[in-house]
Amino acid sequence: MTLEISTVAESLMDYGLSRKEAEVYVCAASYGPCKASDIVGTLSMPRTEVYRVISGLQKIGMLEVIIGRPAKFVATPFDTAIDMLIQIHRRKMSLLESRKPELLEKWKTLEITSPSKEVKERFQILEGLGALYSKALEIVSKADYEVCLIGSERDLARADHEDVVELLGKLGVRKISTRILTEASERTREMLKGTNIQVKYTSVTAPIFPYFIIADSSELLLFIKSSKTSGMESALWTNSETLLQTMRGLFDELWKVAKPFLIC
């Protein structure tokens, strides 16, 4: 798979596609009308998996089929595909919001036992962009005095797309200290422009750049970066004092040697 295809595919993942879906779409778009075997050969993906992904992309309107022997597939124009993905997210959010009152009423009818106060340290593994960034928005919105975020330019772009950066920018109104440690680039500057967030940049290289959020030194959301080229995004949430101290110590040490990044 070429570097260009891989780069565009990673960007499409910001819009909710899995890595395999993004790669198959970009591959089909780069070929023009193409056979499934063309995609199999380019991506080195099992044929059955390619057909499964193609079927899913057809269902959301990102691929069309040309009937023939063999069948060929045509990618929806890129700008149209992006608009479609945005609309899918909007419809999902609208549906979830409309169902909230009903769900709350059902919840009230259940006899839920409150968690034991003796349980101090908790851990939770989250998978999928929706779960990851819902948790990120939750812990940031609950912060009382401080939020620290460290991540690469790409990590920050994902957080910006999921409205986390916007929420961080509003914390100053509540006099909550907000610090971001990231990479220096024009894209980073554009994302953070107009906010009152303290920003520094470091020389840590992107492939090993850690990505986590700490709120009030009481909650940690650690994004798990896999070396695999496919798979669902995941993260660890915890209130473990030991892990919080370790990651906060890492953040503070990197912050000390980092350089201010002017975003005005």
C-alpha positions as YAML, in Angstrom:
chain: A
units: angstrom
residues:
- id: 1
  name: MET
  ca: [0.00, 0.00, 0.00]
- id: 2
  name: THR
  ca: [1.45, 3.37, -1.01]
- id: 3
  name: LEU
  ca: [2.21, 6.10, 1.51]
- id: 4
  name: GLU
  ca: [-0.33, 8.43, -0.13]
- id: 5
  name: ILE
  ca: [-3.17, 5.91, 0.22]
- id: 6
  name: SER
  ca: [-2.21, 5.19, 3.82]
- id: 7
  name: THR
  ca: [-2.12, 8.89, 4.73]
- id: 8
  name: VAL
  ca: [-5.56, 9.63, 3.27]
- id: 9
  name: ALA
  ca: [-6.99, 6.47, 4.86]
- id: 10
  name: GLU
  ca: [-5.80, 7.58, 8.30]
- id: 11
  name: SER
  ca: [-7.55, 10.92, 7.82]
- id: 12
  name: LEU
  ca: [-10.78, 9.16, 6.86]
- id: 13
  name: MET
  ca: [-10.67, 7.27, 10.16]
- id: 14
  name: ASP
  ca: [-11.33, 10.64, 11.82]
- id: 15
  name: TYR
  ca: [-14.78, 10.48, 10.20]
- id: 16
  name: GLY
  ca: [-15.71, 7.15, 11.74]
- id: 17
  name: LEU
  ca: [-14.47, 4.57, 9.24]
- id: 18
  name: SER
  ca: [-12.42, 1.62, 10.43]
- id: 19
  name: ARG
  ca: [-8.90, 1.37, 9.05]
- id: 20
  name: LYS
  ca: [-9.89, -1.43, 6.67]
- id: 21
  name: GLU
  ca: [-12.93, 0.49, 5.42]
- id: 22
  name: ALA
  ca: [-10.82, 3.60, 4.84]
- id: 23
  name: GLU
  ca: [-8.10, 1.67, 3.03]
- id: 24
  name: VAL
  ca: [-10.54, -0.18, 0.74]
- id: 25
  name: TYR
  ca: [-12.37, 3.06, -0.13]
- id: 26
  name: VAL
  ca: [-9.17, 4.96, -0.92]
- id: 27
  name: CYS
  ca: [-7.81, 2.04, -2.91]
- id: 28
  name: ALA
  ca: [-11.00, 1.80, -4.98]
- id: 29
  name: ALA
  ca: [-11.02, 5.56, -5.51]
- id: 30
  name: SER
  ca: [-7.40, 5.56, -6.68]
- id: 31
  name: TYR
  ca: [-8.03, 2.76, -9.21]
- id: 32
  name: GLY
  ca: [-11.30, 4.00, -10.65]
- id: 33
  name: PRO
  ca: [-13.64, 1.12, -11.51]
- id: 34
  name: CYS
  ca: [-11.82, -1.92, -10.14]
- id: 35
  name: LYS
  ca: [-12.30, -5.57, -9.31]
- id: 36
  name: ALA
  ca: [-12.18, -6.96, -5.80]
- id: 37
  name: SER
  ca: [-9.03, -8.81, -6.81]
- id: 38
  name: ASP
  ca: [-7.32, -5.48, -7.53]
- id: 39
  name: ILE
  ca: [-8.00, -4.37, -3.96]
- id: 40
  name: VAL
  ca: [-6.90, -7.74, -2.57]
- id: 41
  name: GLY
  ca: [-3.61, -7.48, -4.43]
- id: 42
  name: THR
  ca: [-2.93, -3.89, -3.39]
- id: 43
  name: LEU
  ca: [-3.84, -4.20, 0.28]
- id: 44
  name: SER
  ca: [-2.74, -7.80, 0.85]
- id: 45
  name: MET
  ca: [-6.06, -8.31, 2.61]
- id: 46
  name: PRO
  ca: [-7.89, -11.67, 2.59]
- id: 47
  name: ARG
  ca: [-10.49, -11.87, -0.20]
- id: 48
  name: THR
  ca: [-13.33, -12.69, 2.21]
- id: 49
  name: GLU
  ca: [-12.42, -9.65, 4.32]
- id: 50
  name: VAL
  ca: [-12.33, -7.37, 1.26]
- id: 51
  name: TYR
  ca: [-15.81, -8.52, 0.22]
- id: 52
  name: ARG
  ca: [-17.12, -7.96, 3.76]
- id: 53
  name: VAL
  ca: [-15.71, -4.43, 3.82]
- id: 54
  name: ILE
  ca: [-16.99, -3.69, 0.31]
- id: 55
  name: SER
  ca: [-20.47, -4.79, 1.37]
- id: 56
  name: GLY
  ca: [-20.37, -2.43, 4.36]
- id: 57
  name: LEU
  ca: [-19.19, 0.50, 2.24]
- id: 58
  name: GLN
  ca: [-21.97, -0.16, -0.27]
- id: 59
  name: LYS
  ca: [-24.56, -0.01, 2.51]
- id: 60
  name: ILE
  ca: [-23.50, 3.51, 3.51]
- id: 61
  name: GLY
  ca: [-23.23, 4.67, -0.09]
- id: 62
  name: MET
  ca: [-19.45, 4.99, -0.40]
- id: 63
  name: LEU
  ca: [-19.06, 2.30, -3.08]
- id: 64
  name: GLU
  ca: [-21.23, 1.42, -6.08]
- id: 65
  name: VAL
  ca: [-21.14, -1.81, -8.05]
- id: 66
  name: ILE
  ca: [-21.00, -2.23, -11.82]
- id: 67
  name: ILE
  ca: [-22.67, -5.53, -12.63]
- id: 68
  name: GLY
  ca: [-20.52, -7.77, -14.78]
- id: 69
  name: ARG
  ca: [-18.20, -10.74, -14.81]
- id: 70
  name: PRO
  ca: [-16.38, -9.94, -12.71]
- id: 71
  name: ALA
  ca: [-18.22, -7.15, -10.92]
- id: 72
  name: LYS
  ca: [-16.39, -3.84, -10.59]
- id: 73
  name: PHE
  ca: [-16.63, -1.24, -7.86]
- id: 74
  name: VAL
  ca: [-16.65, 2.54, -8.10]
- id: 75
  name: ALA
  ca: [-15.94, 4.86, -5.17]
- id: 76
  name: THR
  ca: [-18.30, 7.75, -4.45]
- id: 77
  name: PRO
  ca: [-16.57, 11.13, -5.11]
- id: 78
  name: PHE
  ca: [-14.42, 12.07, -2.12]
- id: 79
  name: ASP
  ca: [-16.21, 15.31, -1.20]
- id: 80
  name: THR
  ca: [-19.57, 13.54, -1.40]
- id: 81
  name: ALA
  ca: [-18.25, 10.68, 0.76]
- id: 82
  name: ILE
  ca: [-17.09, 13.11, 3.45]
- id: 83
  name: ASP
  ca: [-20.48, 14.82, 3.50]
- id: 84
  name: MET
  ca: [-22.19, 11.44, 3.80]
- id: 85
  name: LEU
  ca: [-20.04, 10.42, 6.77]
- id: 86
  name: ILE
  ca: [-20.77, 13.72, 8.50]
- id: 87
  name: GLN
  ca: [-24.50, 13.25, 7.96]
- id: 88
  name: ILE
  ca: [-24.32, 9.71, 9.35]
- id: 89
  name: HIS
  ca: [-22.73, 11.04, 12.54]
- id: 90
  name: ARG
  ca: [-25.36, 13.80, 12.81]
- id: 91
  name: ARG
  ca: [-28.22, 11.34, 12.40]
- id: 92
  name: LYS
  ca: [-26.73, 9.05, 15.04]
- id: 93
  name: MET
  ca: [-26.34, 11.91, 17.49]
- id: 94
  name: SER
  ca: [-29.87, 13.14, 16.84]
- id: 95
  name: LEU
  ca: [-31.28, 9.64, 17.35]
- id: 96
  name: LEU
  ca: [-29.34, 9.15, 20.60]
- id: 97
  name: GLU
  ca: [-30.52, 12.50, 21.95]
- id: 98
  name: SER
  ca: [-34.14, 11.74, 21.08]
- id: 99
  name: ARG
  ca: [-33.96, 8.39, 22.90]
- id: 100
  name: LYS
  ca: [-32.40, 9.77, 26.07]
- id: 101
  name: PRO
  ca: [-35.67, 10.59, 27.96]
- id: 102
  name: GLU
  ca: [-37.07, 7.12, 27.23]
- id: 103
  name: LEU
  ca: [-33.86, 5.43, 28.36]
- id: 104
  name: LEU
  ca: [-33.76, 7.46, 31.58]
- id: 105
  name: GLU
  ca: [-37.33, 6.41, 32.39]
- id: 106
  name: LYS
  ca: [-36.43, 2.76, 31.85]
- id: 107
  name: TRP
  ca: [-33.39, 3.18, 34.05]
- id: 108
  name: LYS
  ca: [-35.52, 4.50, 36.91]
- id: 109
  name: THR
  ca: [-37.59, 1.31, 36.88]
- id: 110
  name: LEU
  ca: [-34.52, -0.83, 37.56]
- id: 111
  name: GLU
  ca: [-33.31, -1.58, 41.06]
- id: 112
  name: ILE
  ca: [-29.69, -0.54, 40.68]
- id: 113
  name: THR
  ca: [-27.31, -1.20, 43.53]
- id: 114
  name: SER
  ca: [-24.93, 1.71, 44.09]
- id: 115
  name: PRO
  ca: [-21.22, 0.90, 43.71]
- id: 116
  name: SER
  ca: [-19.45, 0.12, 46.95]
- id: 117
  name: LYS
  ca: [-17.57, 3.08, 48.35]
- id: 118
  name: GLU
  ca: [-14.80, 0.68, 49.34]
- id: 119
  name: VAL
  ca: [-13.85, 0.25, 45.67]
- id: 120
  name: LYS
  ca: [-11.18, 2.92, 45.27]
- id: 121
  name: GLU
  ca: [-9.15, 2.16, 42.16]
- id: 122
  name: ARG
  ca: [-11.08, 1.45, 39.00]
- id: 123
  name: PHE
  ca: [-10.08, 0.57, 35.44]
- id: 124
  name: GLN
  ca: [-12.07, 0.60, 32.24]
- id: 125
  name: ILE
  ca: [-11.05, -0.43, 28.70]
- id: 126
  name: LEU
  ca: [-12.83, 1.59, 26.02]
- id: 127
  name: GLU
  ca: [-13.02, 0.66, 22.34]
- id: 128
  name: GLY
  ca: [-14.19, 2.64, 19.33]
- id: 129
  name: LEU
  ca: [-13.96, 6.36, 18.65]
- id: 130
  name: GLY
  ca: [-17.43, 7.06, 20.04]
- id: 131
  name: ALA
  ca: [-16.67, 5.53, 23.42]
- id: 132
  name: LEU
  ca: [-13.16, 7.02, 23.61]
- id: 133
  name: TYR
  ca: [-14.14, 10.59, 22.96]
- id: 134
  name: SER
  ca: [-17.37, 10.48, 24.93]
- id: 135
  name: LYS
  ca: [-15.19, 9.60, 27.91]
- id: 136
  name: ALA
  ca: [-12.72, 12.35, 27.02]
- id: 137
  name: LEU
  ca: [-15.53, 14.93, 26.89]
- id: 138
  name: GLU
  ca: [-16.91, 13.61, 30.18]
- id: 139
  name: ILE
  ca: [-13.71, 13.90, 32.22]
- id: 140
  name: VAL
  ca: [-12.82, 17.29, 30.71]
- id: 141
  name: SER
  ca: [-16.27, 18.72, 31.42]
- id: 142
  name: LYS
  ca: [-16.11, 17.52, 35.07]
- id: 143
  name: ALA
  ca: [-12.70, 19.08, 35.73]
- id: 144
  name: ASP
  ca: [-12.57, 21.52, 38.64]
- id: 145
  name: TYR
  ca: [-9.11, 23.04, 38.42]
- id: 146
  name: GLU
  ca: [-6.82, 21.50, 35.75]
- id: 147
  name: VAL
  ca: [-6.64, 19.48, 32.54]
- id: 148
  name: CYS
  ca: [-3.43, 18.27, 30.89]
- id: 149
  name: LEU
  ca: [-3.31, 16.76, 27.41]
- id: 150
  name: ILE
  ca: [-0.34, 15.37, 25.51]
- id: 151
  name: GLY
  ca: [-0.54, 14.08, 21.96]
- id: 152
  name: SER
  ca: [0.92, 14.33, 18.48]
- id: 153
  name: GLU
  ca: [-0.44, 16.61, 15.78]
- id: 154
  name: ARG
  ca: [-2.58, 13.74, 14.47]
- id: 155
  name: ASP
  ca: [-3.87, 12.97, 17.99]
- id: 156
  name: LEU
  ca: [-4.79, 16.61, 18.45]
- id: 157
  name: ALA
  ca: [-6.56, 16.65, 15.09]
- id: 158
  name: ARG
  ca: [-8.68, 13.69, 16.19]
- id: 159
  name: ALA
  ca: [-9.49, 15.43, 19.48]
- id: 160
  name: ASP
  ca: [-10.38, 18.59, 17.57]
- id: 161
  name: HIS
  ca: [-12.70, 16.67, 15.26]
- id: 162
  name: GLU
  ca: [-14.45, 15.11, 18.27]
- id: 163
  name: ASP
  ca: [-14.99, 18.55, 19.95]
- id: 164
  name: VAL
  ca: [-12.51, 17.95, 22.78]
- id: 165
  name: VAL
  ca: [-10.28, 20.87, 21.79]
- id: 166
  name: GLU
  ca: [-13.29, 23.19, 21.63]
- id: 167
  name: LEU
  ca: [-14.30, 22.15, 25.15]
- id: 168
  name: LEU
  ca: [-10.74, 22.66, 26.42]
- id: 169
  name: GLY
  ca: [-10.79, 26.17, 24.99]
- id: 170
  name: LYS
  ca: [-13.86, 27.00, 27.09]
- id: 171
  name: LEU
  ca: [-12.35, 25.93, 30.41]
- id: 172
  name: GLY
  ca: [-10.65, 29.30, 30.90]
- id: 173
  name: VAL
  ca: [-14.06, 30.85, 31.58]
- id: 174
  name: ARG
  ca: [-14.28, 28.59, 34.65]
- id: 175
  name: LYS
  ca: [-10.68, 29.52, 35.58]
- id: 176
  name: ILE
  ca: [-9.50, 25.96, 34.96]
- id: 177
  name: SER
  ca: [-5.84, 25.63, 34.01]
- id: 178
  name: THR
  ca: [-5.44, 23.89, 30.65]
- id: 179
  name: ARG
  ca: [-2.12, 22.72, 29.23]
- id: 180
  name: ILE
  ca: [-1.42, 20.95, 25.93]
- id: 181
  name: LEU
  ca: [1.90, 19.40, 24.97]
- id: 182
  name: THR
  ca: [2.09, 18.57, 21.27]
- id: 183
  name: GLU
  ca: [4.04, 18.99, 18.02]
- id: 184
  name: ALA
  ca: [4.71, 22.38, 16.46]
- id: 185
  name: SER
  ca: [3.07, 22.77, 13.06]
- id: 186
  name: GLU
  ca: [0.80, 25.14, 11.17]
- id: 187
  name: ARG
  ca: [-2.01, 22.61, 11.49]
- id: 188
  name: THR
  ca: [-1.60, 22.61, 15.26]
- id: 189
  name: ARG
  ca: [-1.52, 26.40, 15.35]
- id: 190
  name: GLU
  ca: [-4.73, 26.58, 13.31]
- id: 191
  name: MET
  ca: [-6.57, 24.13, 15.58]
- id: 192
  name: LEU
  ca: [-5.63, 26.01, 18.76]
- id: 193
  name: LYS
  ca: [-5.85, 29.55, 17.41]
- id: 194
  name: GLY
  ca: [-8.00, 31.87, 19.51]
- id: 195
  name: THR
  ca: [-7.94, 29.74, 22.67]
- id: 196
  name: ASN
  ca: [-6.41, 30.60, 26.04]
- id: 197
  name: ILE
  ca: [-4.81, 27.19, 26.37]
- id: 198
  name: GLN
  ca: [-1.16, 27.01, 27.45]
- id: 199
  name: VAL
  ca: [0.64, 25.18, 24.66]
- id: 200
  name: LYS
  ca: [4.19, 23.86, 24.41]
- id: 201
  name: TYR
  ca: [5.89, 21.68, 21.85]
- id: 202
  name: THR
  ca: [8.46, 18.95, 22.30]
- id: 203
  name: SER
  ca: [11.01, 17.18, 20.13]
- id: 204
  name: VAL
  ca: [9.52, 13.74, 20.85]
- id: 205
  name: THR
  ca: [8.93, 12.08, 17.49]
- id: 206
  name: ALA
  ca: [5.39, 11.28, 16.35]
- id: 207
  name: PRO
  ca: [5.54, 7.44, 16.21]
- id: 208
  name: ILE
  ca: [6.29, 7.20, 19.94]
- id: 209
  name: PHE
  ca: [4.36, 10.29, 21.02]
- id: 210
  name: PRO
  ca: [2.23, 9.41, 24.08]
- id: 211
  name: TYR
  ca: [-1.42, 10.39, 24.02]
- id: 212
  name: PHE
  ca: [-3.34, 10.89, 27.24]
- id: 213
  name: ILE
  ca: [-5.57, 13.30, 29.16]
- id: 214
  name: ILE
  ca: [-5.38, 13.94, 32.91]
- id: 215
  name: ALA
  ca: [-8.18, 15.79, 34.69]
- id: 216
  name: ASP
  ca: [-7.65, 17.16, 38.22]
- id: 217
  name: SER
  ca: [-4.98, 14.50, 38.88]
- id: 218
  name: SER
  ca: [-7.92, 12.20, 39.58]
- id: 219
  name: GLU
  ca: [-8.81, 10.72, 36.18]
- id: 220
  name: LEU
  ca: [-6.56, 9.44, 33.40]
- id: 221
  name: LEU
  ca: [-7.56, 8.56, 29.85]
- id: 222
  name: LEU
  ca: [-4.63, 6.81, 28.18]
- id: 223
  name: PHE
  ca: [-5.05, 6.18, 24.47]
- id: 224
  name: ILE
  ca: [-3.50, 2.88, 23.40]
- id: 225
  name: LYS
  ca: [-1.47, 3.11, 20.22]
- id: 226
  name: SER
  ca: [-1.15, -0.21, 18.43]
- id: 227
  name: SER
  ca: [1.62, -1.06, 15.99]
- id: 228
  name: LYS
  ca: [-0.90, -3.05, 13.96]
- id: 229
  name: THR
  ca: [-2.18, -1.56, 10.73]
- id: 230
  name: SER
  ca: [-5.76, -2.49, 11.56]
- id: 231
  name: GLY
  ca: [-7.96, -2.84, 14.57]
- id: 232
  name: MET
  ca: [-10.29, -0.79, 16.73]
- id: 233
  name: GLU
  ca: [-9.08, 2.32, 18.55]
- id: 234
  name: SER
  ca: [-8.87, 1.73, 22.31]
- id: 235
  name: ALA
  ca: [-8.01, 3.52, 25.55]
- id: 236
  name: LEU
  ca: [-7.64, 2.87, 29.27]
- id: 237
  name: TRP
  ca: [-9.54, 5.02, 31.78]
- id: 238
  name: THR
  ca: [-8.56, 4.85, 35.44]
- id: 239
  name: ASN
  ca: [-8.53, 6.74, 38.70]
- id: 240
  name: SER
  ca: [-5.53, 4.73, 39.92]
- id: 241
  name: GLU
  ca: [-3.37, 6.99, 42.07]
- id: 242
  name: THR
  ca: [-0.20, 5.14, 41.06]
- id: 243
  name: LEU
  ca: [-0.82, 5.45, 37.32]
- id: 244
  name: LEU
  ca: [-1.94, 9.05, 37.67]
- id: 245
  name: GLN
  ca: [1.23, 9.99, 39.52]
- id: 246
  name: THR
  ca: [3.36, 8.21, 36.92]
- id: 247
  name: MET
  ca: [1.72, 9.81, 33.89]
- id: 248
  name: ARG
  ca: [1.47, 13.22, 35.54]
- id: 249
  name: GLY
  ca: [5.19, 12.96, 36.35]
- id: 250
  name: LEU
  ca: [5.92, 12.16, 32.70]
- id: 251
  name: PHE
  ca: [3.83, 15.12, 31.56]
- id: 252
  name: ASP
  ca: [5.53, 17.52, 33.99]
- id: 253
  name: GLU
  ca: [9.03, 16.39, 33.00]
- id: 254
  name: LEU
  ca: [8.28, 16.81, 29.30]
- id: 255
  name: TRP
  ca: [6.62, 20.16, 30.01]
- id: 256
  name: LYS
  ca: [9.76, 21.44, 31.75]
- id: 257
  name: VAL
  ca: [11.97, 20.90, 28.71]
- id: 258
  name: ALA
  ca: [9.35, 21.76, 26.10]
- id: 259
  name: LYS
  ca: [9.27, 25.14, 24.36]
- id: 260
  name: PRO
  ca: [6.34, 27.59, 24.30]
- id: 261
  name: PHE
  ca: [4.25, 27.45, 21.16]
- id: 262
  name: LEU
  ca: [2.68, 30.76, 20.17]
- id: 263
  name: ILE
  ca: [-0.79, 30.18, 18.73]
- id: 264
  name: CYS
  ca: [-2.10, 33.73, 18.47]
...
